[in-house]
Amino acid sequence: MKKSKTETAETRRRIVKAAAAEFRRNGIHATGLCELMAAAGLTHGGFYRHFDSKDQLIAEACAAGMEAGMGKAACPGLGKSGLKAIAERYLSTAHRDNPSEGCLLAGLGSELARSGVKTRATATAGILKLANAIAGDTRRTKPKTAKARALVALSAMIGAITLSRIVTDPELSAEILHETKKYLTAPEGMIAASADPIAKTPRRPVHGPRQRPVQPEA
């Protein structure tokens, strides 16, 4: 029996959603078509009824994953009030231990960097949206400064989650998350001082050349 357009579209969405989760869990190149179709509850043979290639699915799964991030699912903490709340949820052991439901950028960053132009363009758009969303939660700050801080915070959080998953020492993994969270949520003055070595060094008074005392004329 031929499926309706609505059923076909729903099946396609199931495949894309399953692919996004499987890619985050196992990696793009380590996930075969059989595995991702099985995760969607379908057989391998039906894949090419919906997609021309795996590359097409990768691009769509990336787009879906980034869109989910906008909806707080793939980027834990997004939409909370302020960077502190975002960092606390993002830099959590729960996020670290659940890559299939976590941030797509942290889960697939290195593989996305080696993907095609279309996939990287999708990721680029998603990165800008995430940065703008974080910047939008920054109050009483100029837009340009807020965006700059958001880019730094986003880069630090993605890097911290990635490193925390790489290391084999549980204590080091937890320390990476804790220290990054502490840095990002510290008062701005403390961040500036810790980042600027010159700020730590007390300035010495600057004196001009030493002058000889003037002798009164005889």
C-alpha angles and dihedrals in degrees: 000000000000115000122235121245089254092054092046092051091049091051090051091052090051091053093048092048093048091046092052090053095044092047091052092046100045106011129257099270095041092055114085126201091251092056097047093044089050089051087056090050093249139111125256092244094068096059098090092051086071107027136035093213145349089259090062090052091048091055092048093045089051091051091048092048093050091047089052087054089059087054092054094250102102097030107047115215097023112140094027118124110276136343093283093065092043092051093046093057098036095047094050131121088237091061092043092052097047108056094157090063098033140083112322092211092056092045099046106018099122093044093047088055088060095044128103125283094260093054093045091048089054090049091048092054090049093050091053091048092051092047091049091048091052091045089051089060090057110098130204092013131117112255094241092050092044092053092048091052091045092054091050092047093047092049092048094048095047091047093048094050090047094050092044089058094046101053120084096209109090092203093052090047091054091044092055090055094043097048094045090049091048092050095048094047097044119112111277093246092056091050092050092049094048092047096047115063090191090060090060095055116080111233118242119224113261115233127192124230114304112261124215115233113258113244116220115246117256 
